[in-house]
């Protein structure tokens, strides 16, 4: 067995210094660059569009339910009048 100091010298003399290899030059991804630059504005516009759609949809549904309720009320009023007319004549 070699003494520790001679083992260190032997390892040092056999090893050669290799500098770390530089990272590979990657081609920029056009999709990645687009979303890095415009990701927040695209997301913000998408969320605003979805919110606007939902508000308009629920408003339309509310107005439609009010219209149906008025139609049913008018129909009930007409039927009540018809019923009163029929009961008076009998």
Order of alpha helices (4+ residues) and beta strands (2+ residues): alpha-alpha
